[in-house]
Amino acid sequence: MIEYGGGINNGPAGQVSGGGGGGPDLGQPVDFFSNAGHVVNDAWNFVASQPLEVLVGAFFVLLIGLVILRRAF
């Protein structure tokens, strides 16, 4: 295998390469609340992409729903 270039993979030079020390690599820190930002961004983009008629209709549906909810309680 050495004559085909495979010797360097299995020899001492291949074993030495890599991390030089320290503790185990625990990976990158995780931001658990980053998904909340994505959800808000996606919702805002969805609402902003709607035509004016849909936004006005949704406003009145929301308003009527709030009036009905207030009368229920």
Secondary structure as UniProt FT lines:
FT   HELIX           2..4
FT   HELIX           7..10
FT   HELIX           12..16
FT   TURN            32..33
FT   HELIX           34..48
FT   HELIX           52..72
//
